Amino acid sequence: MEIIILVENRSGRNTAAAHGLAYLINDGKKTFLFDTGPSDLIIKNAKILDINLSDIDTIVLSHGHWDHGNGLSYLKNKTLITHPEAFIKRFRNTDNNSVGLPINIEQAKEKFRLILTKEPYKISENTFFLGEIPRETAFEKQPNSYHFENGKNDAILDDTAIVTTTPKGLIITTGCSHSGICNIIHYAQKVTGITNVHAVIGGFHLKTVNNQLVQTIDCLKKTRIPYLYPSHCTEFEAQCEMAKHLTIKGLKTGDILKF
């Protein structure tokens, strides 16, 4: 399995960085995009890395936030797999700025072959789109920061991840983990029937040293995951605390992970 980091918060290998996430994943059976970043940076970095995105026929979108989906404006004629609520208009509570996608569902239907599902969906022989993540851990319930156009609270129920089965164990790739990284891991184990987790990669949505971080670290220690790559929305303060208790690695644009 190979993951090429096309967009991340840190730059590397002559590629630019931005607040966002986009990975090119080859799971051994299929190559697809996981998220598309905040702009046309996915196109620019792919060109620098000599990757032809026109050869990729599938995009998996982790949730409907701009920093993961604005790159959709620069792509078309591909299958797009995501949660049915990903295209809902959503706004930040503090300043009422839009945090949603640049296209609505009607425009998405014109540009892409949409697969909208709350249930787990098999992307390939090796990889599942997890769909809506059950939120079972009390410590991962985060304060609400967003609202819909009608004013109702946005719990970001569309937030999801993918899981790939390998001989070494599960490889879980997340976008932002608004649903909780431990909830995601537990659901990936349930969906696949495999308990052994080899790696977790992506945004963990941990910001500071608090009860959620302390209990998340305890959860990750108990799961005994050899490779942890908390990135994107995992703030420096949280990563520093994690590094005291776990072996973690950072990610930069242009990095290539092989498992």
C-alpha positions as CSV (number, residue, x, y, z in Angstrom):
1,M,0.0,0.0,0.0
2,E,1.2,3.5,-0.9
3,I,0.0,6.9,0.2
4,I,1.3,10.1,-1.5
5,I,0.7,13.3,0.5
6,L,-0.5,15.8,-2.1
7,V,-1.8,18.5,0.4
8,E,-0.9,18.9,4.1
9,N,-0.3,21.7,6.5
10,R,3.5,21.4,6.2
11,S,5.5,21.7,3.0
12,G,8.2,19.4,1.7
13,R,9.9,17.9,-1.4
14,N,9.5,21.2,-3.4
15,T,5.8,21.1,-2.9
16,A,3.7,23.8,-1.3
17,A,1.5,23.5,1.9
18,A,-1.8,24.9,3.0
19,H,-4.3,24.2,5.7
20,G,-6.0,21.2,4.2
21,L,-5.6,17.5,3.3
22,A,-5.4,15.5,0.1
23,Y,-3.8,12.0,-0.3
24,L,-3.3,9.8,-3.3
25,I,-3.8,6.2,-2.2
26,N,-2.9,3.0,-3.9
27,D,-4.3,0.2,-1.7
28,G,-2.8,-2.6,-3.9
29,K,-6.0,-3.0,-5.9
30,K,-7.1,0.5,-6.7
31,T,-5.7,4.1,-6.8
32,F,-8.0,6.9,-5.6
33,L,-7.9,10.4,-4.1
34,F,-8.8,10.8,-0.4
35,D,-9.9,14.5,0.0
36,T,-8.9,17.3,-2.4
37,G,-7.5,20.1,-0.2
38,P,-8.5,23.7,0.0
39,S,-7.7,25.0,-3.5
40,D,-6.0,24.1,-6.8
41,L,-2.9,23.2,-4.8
42,I,-3.8,19.5,-5.3
43,I,-3.3,20.1,-9.1
44,K,-0.1,22.1,-8.6
45,N,1.6,19.6,-6.2
46,A,0.5,16.6,-8.4
47,K,2.2,18.2,-11.3
48,I,5.4,18.8,-9.3
49,L,5.3,15.1,-8.2
50,D,4.7,14.0,-11.8
51,I,1.2,12.6,-11.0
52,N,-1.5,12.7,-13.7
53,L,-4.8,13.2,-11.8
54,S,-6.8,12.6,-15.0
55,D,-5.8,8.9,-14.6
56,I,-7.6,8.7,-11.3
57,D,-11.3,7.8,-11.6
58,T,-12.4,7.9,-7.9
59,I,-12.5,10.5,-5.1
60,V,-13.4,9.8,-1.5
61,L,-14.4,12.8,0.5
62,S,-14.1,12.5,4.3
63,H,-16.6,15.3,5.0
64,G,-18.0,18.6,3.6
65,H,-15.5,21.2,4.8
66,W,-13.7,23.6,2.5
67,D,-10.2,22.5,3.5
68,H,-10.9,19.0,2.4
69,G,-13.3,19.7,-0.6
70,N,-12.5,23.0,-2.3
71,G,-10.3,21.0,-4.7
72,L,-13.4,19.5,-6.1
73,S,-13.8,22.7,-8.2
74,Y,-10.8,21.7,-10.2
75,L,-11.7,18.1,-10.8
76,K,-14.5,16.4,-12.8
77,N,-15.7,13.2,-14.5
78,K,-14.8,11.0,-11.6
79,T,-16.8,8.8,-9.1
80,L,-17.2,10.8,-5.8
81,I,-18.0,8.8,-2.7
82,T,-19.2,10.7,0.4
83,H,-21.8,11.0,3.0
84,P,-25.3,12.4,1.9
85,E,-24.9,15.5,4.2
86,A,-21.5,16.6,2.8
87,F,-23.1,19.2,0.5
88,I,-25.2,21.0,3.2
89,K,-24.3,24.7,3.6
90,R,-22.5,25.2,7.0
91,F,-21.0,28.1,8.8
92,R,-18.6,28.8,11.7
93,N,-20.3,30.0,14.9
94,T,-17.7,32.6,15.8
95,D,-17.8,34.7,12.6
96,N,-20.6,33.1,10.5
97,N,-18.2,32.5,7.7
98,S,-18.9,29.5,5.4
99,V,-16.9,26.4,6.1
100,G,-18.7,24.2,3.5
101,L,-18.0,23.0,0.0
102,P,-17.7,25.3,-3.0
103,I,-20.3,23.3,-5.0
104,N,-23.8,22.2,-4.1
105,I,-25.2,18.7,-4.6
106,E,-26.8,19.7,-8.0
107,Q,-23.5,20.9,-9.3
108,A,-21.8,17.8,-7.9
109,K,-24.2,15.6,-9.8
110,E,-23.2,17.4,-13.0
111,K,-19.5,17.1,-12.4
112,F,-19.2,13.6,-10.8
113,R,-20.8,10.2,-10.6
114,L,-22.1,10.5,-7.0
115,I,-22.2,7.6,-4.5
116,L,-23.8,9.0,-1.3
117,T,-24.0,6.6,1.6
118,K,-24.2,6.6,5.4
119,E,-23.4,2.9,5.4
120,P,-20.0,1.4,4.9
121,Y,-19.2,1.1,1.2
122,K,-16.5,-1.1,-0.4
123,I,-14.2,1.0,-2.5
124,S,-12.1,-1.9,-3.6
125,E,-11.3,-5.4,-2.5
126,N,-9.1,-4.0,0.3
127,T,-10.7,-0.7,1.3
128,F,-13.9,0.4,2.9
129,F,-15.5,3.9,3.1
130,L,-16.8,3.8,6.7
131,G,-19.9,6.0,6.3
132,E,-21.4,7.6,9.4
133,I,-19.3,6.9,12.4
134,P,-21.2,5.8,15.6
135,R,-20.3,8.3,18.4
136,E,-19.9,6.1,21.4
137,T,-17.1,7.6,23.5
138,A,-18.2,10.3,25.9
139,F,-14.8,12.0,26.0
140,E,-14.8,12.6,22.2
141,K,-18.0,14.7,22.2
142,Q,-16.7,18.1,21.1
143,P,-18.2,21.5,21.7
144,N,-20.3,22.6,18.7
145,S,-18.5,25.1,16.5
146,Y,-20.7,25.1,13.4
147,H,-24.3,25.6,12.3
148,F,-26.3,25.0,9.2
149,E,-27.9,27.7,7.0
150,N,-31.2,27.2,9.0
151,G,-29.4,28.0,12.3
152,K,-29.4,24.4,13.6
153,N,-26.3,23.0,15.2
154,D,-24.0,21.1,12.9
155,A,-22.6,18.0,14.6
156,I,-20.7,17.1,11.3
157,L,-22.3,13.7,11.1
158,D,-20.8,13.3,7.6
159,D,-17.3,13.1,9.1
160,T,-15.9,9.7,8.2
161,A,-12.7,7.8,7.2
162,I,-11.5,4.8,5.2
163,V,-10.0,1.6,6.3
164,T,-7.7,-0.7,4.3
165,T,-7.0,-4.3,5.2
166,T,-3.4,-5.5,4.8
167,P,-1.5,-8.6,5.9
168,K,0.0,-6.4,8.7
169,G,-3.3,-5.2,10.0
170,L,-5.7,-2.2,9.4
171,I,-4.5,1.0,7.8
172,I,-7.0,3.8,8.8
173,T,-6.9,7.1,6.9
174,T,-8.9,10.0,8.4
175,G,-9.8,13.5,7.2
176,C,-10.4,15.5,10.4
177,S,-11.9,13.0,12.9
178,H,-14.7,15.3,14.1
179,S,-16.4,12.1,15.0
180,G,-13.5,11.1,17.3
181,I,-10.4,9.2,16.3
182,C,-11.1,6.4,18.8
183,N,-14.7,6.1,17.6
184,I,-13.3,5.8,14.0
185,I,-10.8,3.1,15.1
186,H,-13.4,1.1,16.9
187,Y,-15.8,1.3,14.0
188,A,-13.1,0.3,11.5
189,Q,-12.4,-2.8,13.6
190,K,-16.2,-3.6,13.7
191,V,-16.7,-3.1,10.0
192,T,-13.7,-5.3,9.0
193,G,-13.9,-7.8,11.9
194,I,-10.1,-7.2,12.3
195,T,-8.8,-5.9,15.7
196,N,-5.1,-5.4,14.7
197,V,-4.4,-1.8,13.6
198,H,-1.1,-1.2,11.9
199,A,-1.3,2.5,11.1
200,V,-3.6,5.5,11.5
201,I,-2.9,8.5,9.3
202,G,-4.6,12.0,8.9
203,G,-6.3,14.6,11.0
204,F,-7.1,13.7,14.6
205,H,-8.7,17.0,15.5
206,L,-6.9,17.4,18.8
207,K,-6.1,21.0,19.7
208,T,-4.8,21.3,23.2
209,V,-3.9,19.3,26.4
210,N,-7.3,18.5,27.9
211,N,-9.3,15.5,29.0
212,Q,-10.1,14.5,25.5
213,L,-6.4,14.3,24.6
214,V,-5.5,12.4,27.8
215,Q,-8.2,9.8,27.2
216,T,-7.4,9.6,23.5
217,I,-3.8,8.9,24.3
218,D,-4.9,6.2,26.7
219,C,-7.1,4.7,24.0
220,L,-4.3,4.7,21.4
221,K,-1.9,3.1,23.9
222,K,-4.3,0.3,24.6
223,T,-4.8,-0.3,20.8
224,R,-1.0,-0.7,20.4
225,I,-0.7,0.9,17.0
226,P,2.8,0.8,15.6
227,Y,2.5,3.7,13.2
228,L,0.6,6.9,14.1
229,Y,0.7,10.0,11.8
230,P,-1.4,12.7,13.5
231,S,-1.4,15.6,11.0
232,H,-3.5,18.5,9.5
233,C,-5.9,19.6,12.3
234,T,-3.8,18.0,15.1
235,E,-2.2,21.1,16.7
236,F,1.4,21.3,17.7
237,E,0.6,21.4,21.4
238,A,-1.4,18.2,21.1
239,Q,1.3,16.5,19.1
240,C,3.9,17.4,21.7
241,E,1.8,15.8,24.4
242,M,1.2,12.7,22.3
243,A,4.9,12.3,21.6
244,K,5.5,12.0,25.4
245,H,3.4,8.8,25.5
246,L,3.3,7.4,21.9
247,T,5.6,7.0,18.9
248,I,4.2,9.5,16.3
249,K,5.5,10.8,13.0
250,G,4.7,14.0,11.1
251,L,3.7,14.4,7.5
252,K,4.6,16.9,4.8
253,T,3.4,17.5,1.3
254,G,5.4,15.2,-1.1
255,D,5.9,12.5,1.5
256,I,5.3,8.9,0.4
257,L,4.2,6.3,2.9
258,K,4.6,2.6,2.1
259,F,3.1,-0.3,4.1
